[in-house]
Amino acid sequence: MTRIPHWLAQHIAALRVVLVLTLLTGLAYPLAMVAAAQVPGLDGKSEVTGADGKPAGSSLIGQSFTDAKGNPVRKYFQSRPSNAGTGYDATASGAGHRLRVSRAEAEEGR
């Protein structure tokens, strides 16, 4: 009985690992997440609707974990402070594409 070369055995083992990991991460994990999403009681109660009645996001994103007095609750991760007003308002923060100065002011500054 002839044995296969060592380098070929290593390549076959590597291909088996790639196949198993592809099946796990490409099929098993996504199917498990879809199954978990079907569990009763996880029906998207945090969904926020827009003015047109269509889903616009989740109230769980950007929430602040504070007690009744407004102090941070230590057992939860505290996100960085936002300059978006009194609460989390994603439309009030971030970069814009508009100039902060008028074109005439920009040309004078050259």
Backbone bond lengths (Angstrom), bond angles and torsions (degrees), N, CA, C in turn:
res aa  C-N    CA-C-N  psi(-1)  N-CA   C-N-CA  omega(-1)  CA-C   N-CA-C  phi
1 M - - - 1.449 - - 1.536 108.33 -
2 T 1.305 115.98 126.97 1.467 120.01 -179.50 1.520 109.25 -94.23
3 R 1.325 114.30 140.99 1.462 119.85 178.69 1.518 108.88 -93.92
4 I 1.309 115.19 150.90 1.465 118.60 176.95 1.522 108.08 -77.82
5 P 1.299 116.28 151.84 1.475 118.88 179.79 1.533 111.76 -60.48
6 H 1.315 115.82 152.97 1.460 122.33 -178.09 1.526 111.67 -59.48
7 W 1.315 117.36 -42.76 1.466 120.41 -178.16 1.522 110.84 -64.32
8 L 1.325 117.66 -34.53 1.466 121.15 179.24 1.526 110.21 -71.34
9 A 1.325 117.12 -38.56 1.465 120.63 177.73 1.530 110.73 -63.14
10 Q 1.323 116.89 -38.39 1.464 120.18 178.08 1.526 110.96 -66.73
11 H 1.318 117.18 -39.57 1.458 119.98 178.87 1.530 111.11 -66.82
12 I 1.310 117.67 -39.04 1.464 120.75 178.04 1.528 110.29 -65.14
13 A 1.329 116.35 -41.86 1.465 120.10 177.69 1.528 110.63 -62.97
14 A 1.320 117.53 -40.66 1.469 121.27 178.94 1.521 110.74 -64.55
15 L 1.321 117.07 -40.60 1.464 120.12 178.39 1.528 111.20 -65.34
16 R 1.338 116.81 -37.30 1.464 119.89 176.93 1.537 110.57 -63.56
17 V 1.327 116.18 -42.27 1.469 119.80 179.20 1.526 110.44 -63.29
18 V 1.323 117.04 -42.91 1.469 120.75 178.91 1.527 109.97 -61.88
19 L 1.314 117.28 -42.49 1.466 121.01 179.81 1.527 111.19 -63.98
20 V 1.331 117.19 -45.63 1.463 120.55 -179.39 1.526 110.55 -64.66
21 L 1.322 117.82 -45.54 1.468 120.28 -179.52 1.529 111.55 -66.75
22 T 1.328 116.75 -34.44 1.462 119.59 176.62 1.517 110.64 -64.65
23 L 1.312 117.08 -42.66 1.459 120.05 178.15 1.522 111.41 -66.06
24 L 1.330 116.92 -40.30 1.462 119.77 -179.93 1.522 112.13 -66.90
25 T 1.330 116.22 -51.44 1.467 119.51 -174.69 1.524 113.00 -82.94
26 G 1.304 116.99 -24.03 1.464 119.34 -177.40 1.508 114.25 -93.97
27 L 1.327 117.13 -24.78 1.461 119.69 -178.35 1.523 112.88 -122.71
28 A 1.323 116.62 -54.75 1.467 119.87 -173.45 1.530 112.15 -63.54
29 Y 1.318 117.92 -48.18 1.464 120.46 -178.34 1.534 112.09 -64.55
30 P 1.338 119.69 -49.50 1.469 117.86 177.72 1.527 113.11 -60.22
31 L 1.331 117.71 -38.54 1.464 119.29 178.05 1.525 111.43 -66.39
32 A 1.328 117.58 -36.36 1.463 120.56 176.59 1.530 110.98 -65.37
33 M 1.331 117.51 -37.95 1.465 120.12 178.97 1.527 111.29 -68.79
34 V 1.318 116.76 -38.33 1.468 120.10 176.82 1.527 109.65 -65.06
35 A 1.335 117.15 -41.42 1.463 120.58 178.01 1.526 110.92 -63.98
36 A 1.330 117.51 -41.19 1.467 120.81 179.18 1.519 111.23 -65.28
37 A 1.317 117.13 -31.89 1.468 120.56 179.46 1.523 112.16 -71.20
38 Q 1.325 116.73 -18.21 1.457 120.51 -179.92 1.519 113.33 -87.98
39 V 1.331 117.70 -1.83 1.467 121.62 -179.05 1.522 109.05 -64.61
40 P 1.324 117.36 131.48 1.471 119.83 178.21 1.524 110.82 -60.20
41 G 1.303 116.11 142.42 1.453 121.36 -179.49 1.520 112.91 98.62
42 L 1.315 117.46 -14.86 1.458 121.39 177.36 1.520 108.46 -107.49
43 D 1.295 116.21 58.87 1.456 120.54 -170.73 1.521 114.85 -99.29
44 G 1.304 118.69 20.61 1.464 120.75 174.94 1.515 113.76 76.66
45 K 1.314 117.69 43.79 1.462 120.77 -179.86 1.524 112.13 -70.21
46 S 1.322 116.82 -12.61 1.454 120.03 -178.85 1.523 112.01 -89.75
47 E 1.314 117.17 1.69 1.459 120.96 -175.77 1.532 111.36 -67.49
48 V 1.315 115.58 133.06 1.454 122.14 178.61 1.523 107.64 -106.96
49 T 1.330 116.52 133.34 1.461 119.62 179.46 1.518 110.18 -102.07
50 G 1.306 115.11 147.84 1.450 121.39 179.81 1.522 111.15 -84.31
51 A 1.327 115.98 -174.44 1.457 121.23 -179.20 1.525 112.30 -64.27
52 D 1.335 115.89 -28.44 1.461 119.55 -179.82 1.523 113.01 -86.22
53 G 1.343 117.64 0.94 1.448 121.84 178.82 1.514 114.76 87.54
54 K 1.325 117.27 -2.97 1.467 120.96 179.01 1.526 109.79 -87.05
55 P 1.338 117.41 152.76 1.466 119.52 177.72 1.533 110.93 -59.19
56 A 1.341 115.90 133.83 1.458 120.32 -176.42 1.520 112.91 -121.06
57 G 1.319 118.29 -5.73 1.452 119.58 -179.58 1.507 111.30 156.15
58 S 1.321 115.76 -160.71 1.454 121.86 -177.75 1.524 109.25 -129.86
59 S 1.309 115.60 140.34 1.463 119.60 177.27 1.520 112.18 -74.44
60 L 1.341 117.41 -10.12 1.459 121.03 179.51 1.520 112.14 -79.60
61 I 1.316 118.34 -18.32 1.453 121.61 -178.59 1.517 108.89 -83.14
62 G 1.310 116.39 125.51 1.455 121.18 178.13 1.510 114.63 78.62
63 Q 1.322 117.93 14.64 1.456 119.07 -179.54 1.520 110.95 -73.08
64 S 1.306 116.09 152.32 1.459 120.24 177.28 1.522 108.08 -103.70
65 F 1.317 115.49 135.41 1.468 121.19 179.79 1.511 108.21 -98.39
66 T 1.322 115.86 93.03 1.464 120.71 -179.86 1.526 109.21 -129.29
67 D 1.342 114.74 156.88 1.459 119.11 176.51 1.532 109.35 -84.47
68 A 1.323 116.65 -172.13 1.468 120.98 -176.48 1.525 112.69 -63.24
69 K 1.337 117.10 -25.46 1.467 120.84 -179.64 1.520 112.92 -89.81
70 G 1.336 117.00 -3.11 1.454 120.47 179.84 1.514 114.57 91.60
71 N 1.329 117.23 5.78 1.460 121.24 178.39 1.523 109.92 -83.00
72 P 1.326 117.93 145.17 1.463 119.70 -179.85 1.525 111.71 -65.89
73 V 1.313 116.44 140.05 1.460 121.97 176.80 1.522 106.92 -85.73
74 R 1.332 117.33 119.24 1.457 122.81 -170.90 1.519 114.27 -66.55
75 K 1.336 118.61 -25.87 1.459 118.55 -175.63 1.532 112.70 -77.20
76 Y 1.323 117.68 -8.50 1.457 121.40 178.17 1.522 110.69 -108.00
77 F 1.307 116.09 151.16 1.457 121.53 175.87 1.521 108.80 -66.81
78 Q 1.304 116.28 132.66 1.457 121.11 178.98 1.520 108.89 -101.30
79 S 1.311 116.04 120.28 1.457 119.47 179.13 1.517 109.93 -73.56
80 R 1.303 115.23 167.97 1.463 118.22 -178.33 1.525 109.55 -69.87
81 P 1.312 117.31 153.68 1.470 120.41 -179.53 1.525 111.04 -61.83
82 S 1.301 115.30 145.19 1.451 120.73 -179.44 1.522 109.44 -112.03
83 N 1.304 116.04 144.21 1.459 121.56 176.86 1.528 108.92 -97.97
84 A 1.312 116.18 33.71 1.457 121.09 -174.04 1.516 112.28 -103.07
85 G 1.296 117.92 35.05 1.455 120.13 177.55 1.515 111.86 94.62
86 T 1.319 116.57 -154.69 1.459 120.50 -175.72 1.522 112.52 -76.18
87 G 1.308 118.44 -30.96 1.453 121.88 179.15 1.513 109.87 -124.51
88 Y 1.303 116.33 -161.95 1.456 119.72 178.07 1.516 108.95 -87.91
89 D 1.298 116.54 113.03 1.455 122.33 178.46 1.516 107.45 -132.52
90 A 1.325 115.85 100.00 1.456 120.49 -174.70 1.526 112.34 -64.05
91 T 1.329 117.04 -25.18 1.460 118.89 -178.78 1.526 112.08 -77.10
92 A 1.344 117.36 -15.27 1.461 120.11 -177.77 1.525 112.58 -92.62
93 S 1.302 117.90 -2.85 1.452 119.81 -179.67 1.521 109.76 -126.66
94 G 1.299 115.07 169.92 1.462 119.74 177.36 1.506 111.44 103.61
95 A 1.295 114.46 172.08 1.455 120.91 -177.53 1.522 110.33 -82.05
96 G 1.296 114.84 156.65 1.456 121.05 176.16 1.512 109.66 -124.70
97 H 1.287 116.01 170.33 1.460 119.78 -179.80 1.523 111.67 -103.90
98 R 1.303 117.37 5.97 1.459 120.49 -178.95 1.522 110.69 -92.34
99 L 1.309 115.44 148.67 1.461 120.29 176.46 1.518 109.84 -74.59
100 R 1.316 116.34 143.35 1.463 121.04 177.97 1.530 110.85 -80.34
101 V 1.327 117.45 -19.60 1.457 121.70 179.53 1.523 108.64 -119.36
102 S 1.296 115.40 159.62 1.460 118.55 178.26 1.518 110.12 -74.01
103 R 1.304 117.46 164.75 1.464 121.29 179.68 1.537 110.52 -62.56
104 A 1.340 116.76 -37.97 1.467 119.58 179.82 1.536 110.65 -63.30
105 E 1.319 116.64 -41.57 1.464 120.21 177.32 1.524 110.92 -65.87
106 A 1.313 116.80 -37.25 1.452 120.13 -179.55 1.528 110.15 -67.69
107 E 1.328 116.98 -38.88 1.471 119.74 -179.75 1.528 110.90 -70.73
108 E 1.333 118.27 -32.69 1.464 121.23 177.43 1.515 110.73 -67.91
109 G 1.311 117.87 -30.37 1.445 121.45 -177.44 1.522 113.98 -75.89
110 R 1.325 118.48 -7.07 1.466 120.84 -178.44 1.464 111.63 -70.77
